[in-house]
């Protein structure tokens, strides 16, 4: 089963493209031989959308959260100019 569509085929067979995206997963559309767009089902989109975590939340949930990290204030190594 082909999951790569040329843009003209995607236009002409939009209904089939959507059905395949829902039943079989992401469908890639190319334009002039270049990968351009991926069509996914709405449920797949929702999963992807929920998987994003804000950077601040990511750091808050990190196993390193709460560890007191200290900056090394020793002099720089030789050859490093400030």
N, C-alpha and C positions, 0 to 999 in steps of 0.2 A: 504494500500500500504506500503510495507516494505522499509525502508530507511537504514536498517542495512544489510551489506553484509559481509559474511565470505570471506577472501582473495581469496580462491580458486574459489568461485562463481563470485567474481569480475573479476578475470582473464578470466574465461570462458565466461562471459557475459559483457565484457567491453563496447560494443556498447550500450547495454540496460542500463548499469550503467550511461553512459554519457548522454543518452537521458533523463533518470529520473532526473539527476542533473540539466539539463537545464530546463525541464518542471515542476519539482516538488520541487526543492530545494536541499540542501545539502544531500549527501549520505555518511554514515559512513561505513568504512571498518574496520573489526576486524581481528586480527591475534592471534591465540591461545586463543580466548575469550577476548582479551584485545583491547580496542579502540585504533586504530593506526593512521588512516588517514581519512580525510574528503575530498570528491570530490565535488567541487562547479563549477557552470558555470563561464565562463569568465566575464560576466557582473556583477555577484555577487562579484567576485574577484576585479573588478575595483571599485565597490562601497566601499568595505572594504579598499582598498588601498587609496582611496581619503579621507576616514574618519580619517586617521592618521594626527595628527598635531604635529609639532616639539614642544618640551618642551618650548623653548624660545618664540615661537608664542603663546602657551597656556598662559604663564604668561603675555605676552604683551596684550592679549585680555581679561585678567581677570578683573572683576569689581573692584578689588583692585589695579589695575595698576595706578600709579601716586600718590597713598597715601603715605605720608611721615611717614614711620614706624621707630620708635626710639627703640633702644635697652635699656632694663632696666639695668642700671648700678649699682643698689643698691646691697648691700652685700647679699651673699647667705643666705638661711635659716639655722637655727641651725641644726646640724647633717650632713650637706653636707660638705665633705672635698674636697678641691681642690688639 
